[in-house]
Amino acid sequence: MPTDPWEKSQVMVVIEALREMDPTAEQWFFEKDKARKAVLFDKLSKEIIPAIIGKVEKLLKGNKNGEGWFVGDKVTFADVIVFNTLFDGLPSFIEKGQGEYPLDDYPLLKAHSERFHALPQIKKWIEARPVTQF
């Protein structure tokens, strides 16, 4: 976490933006009725997730026009959580493999994910980590 209070708050803004999908995602995850689950899936995949990803991309653009990290000049928890959401979480939601969530409509986030994935420590961990559902 950054030590500067303003930068800390900016990290929290990114995290809270992602959390906006939690209530509907949680409903979808635990829903037993197949028809209701399908309605929730459509709402998430066609409305909620694209809106949130668009908002997160705007937040990225707010720091150095989206050409670096979310806050300041260093990787923060905001970068970690966004990468995790885009690389693992959302692909799992649409039943795709890691890193297979389509980001073509979000070029800044796509470039951010590629930058983050290319970090030596991250790349090494992803190659060596155990395969899990989440």
C-alpha positions in Angstrom: 0.0 0.0 0.0 1.3 3.5 -0.7 2.2 5.6 2.3 0.7 8.8 0.9 -2.9 9.2 2.1 -4.2 10.4 -1.3 -2.6 7.5 -3.1 -4.0 5.1 -0.5 -7.5 6.5 -1.2 -7.0 6.0 -4.9 -6.2 2.4 -4.4 -9.4 2.0 -2.4 -11.4 3.7 -5.2 -10.2 1.0 -7.6 -11.0 -1.8 -5.2 -14.4 -0.4 -4.5 -15.2 0.0 -8.2 -14.5 -3.8 -8.6 -16.6 -4.6 -5.6 -19.7 -3.1 -7.3 -20.2 -6.5 -9.1 -20.2 -8.4 -5.8 -23.9 -8.4 -4.8 -25.1 -9.7 -8.2 -22.2 -12.0 -8.6 -22.9 -13.5 -5.2 -26.6 -13.9 -6.0 -25.6 -15.7 -9.3 -23.0 -17.9 -7.5 -25.5 -19.2 -4.9 -28.6 -19.3 -7.1 -30.2 -22.8 -7.4 -32.9 -22.0 -9.8 -31.5 -22.4 -13.3 -33.8 -19.8 -15.0 -33.0 -17.2 -12.4 -29.3 -18.0 -12.6 -29.4 -17.5 -16.3 -31.0 -14.1 -15.9 -28.4 -13.1 -13.3 -25.6 -14.3 -15.7 -27.0 -12.2 -18.5 -27.3 -9.1 -16.3 -23.7 -9.6 -15.0 -22.1 -10.4 -18.4 -24.0 -7.9 -20.5 -24.5 -4.9 -18.1 -22.7 -5.0 -14.8 -19.3 -6.3 -15.7 -18.8 -4.2 -18.9 -19.9 -1.1 -17.0 -17.5 -1.8 -14.1 -14.6 -2.7 -16.4 -15.2 0.5 -18.3 -15.1 2.5 -15.0 -11.9 0.7 -13.9 -10.3 1.5 -17.3 -11.2 5.2 -16.8 -9.5 5.0 -13.4 -6.4 3.6 -15.0 -6.4 6.3 -17.6 -6.5 8.9 -14.8 -2.9 8.0 -13.9 -0.4 8.9 -16.7 -3.0 8.3 -19.4 -3.2 4.6 -18.5 0.3 3.8 -19.5 1.6 2.7 -16.2 0.0 1.5 -13.0 -3.3 2.6 -11.3 -1.7 4.7 -8.6 1.7 6.5 -8.8 4.8 4.9 -10.3 4.7 1.5 -8.6 2.6 -1.6 -8.5 0.0 -1.3 -5.7 -2.7 -3.6 -4.5 -5.1 -1.9 -7.0 -2.9 -3.4 -9.8 -2.9 -6.8 -8.2 -6.6 -7.0 -7.6 -7.5 -5.8 -11.1 -5.1 -8.3 -12.7 -6.5 -11.1 -10.5 -10.0 -10.2 -11.5 -9.3 -10.0 -15.2 -6.8 -12.9 -15.4 -8.5 -15.4 -13.0 -11.9 -14.3 -11.7 -13.8 -13.2 -14.8 -12.5 -16.0 -17.0 -13.7 -18.5 -14.4 -17.1 -16.8 -14.5 -17.5 -17.3 -18.2 -15.9 -20.7 -18.1 -12.7 -19.8 -19.9 -9.1 -20.4 -19.0 -6.8 -18.0 -17.1 -6.2 -14.8 -19.0 -9.0 -15.6 -21.5 -11.4 -12.8 -20.6 -11.9 -10.7 -23.7 -10.3 -7.3 -23.2 -10.3 -6.0 -26.8 -12.8 -3.3 -26.0 -10.6 -2.2 -23.1 -7.1 -1.5 -24.6 -5.7 0.2 -21.5 -6.7 -2.7 -19.3 -5.4 -5.2 -21.8 -2.0 -3.4 -21.9 -2.0 -3.1 -18.1 -2.6 -6.9 -17.7 0.2 -7.7 -20.2 2.5 -5.3 -18.3 1.6 -6.9 -14.9 1.9 -10.4 -16.3 5.3 -9.6 -17.7 6.7 -8.7 -14.3 9.3 -11.4 -13.6 8.0 -12.3 -10.1 4.4 -12.5 -11.4 5.3 -14.5 -14.5 7.3 -16.9 -12.5 4.5 -17.5 -10.0 1.8 -17.9 -12.6 4.0 -20.6 -14.4 4.7 -22.5 -11.1 1.5 -22.1 -9.1 -0.9 -24.9 -8.6 -4.0 -25.0 -10.9 -7.1 -24.2 -8.9 -10.7 -23.1 -9.7 -10.1 -19.6 -8.4 
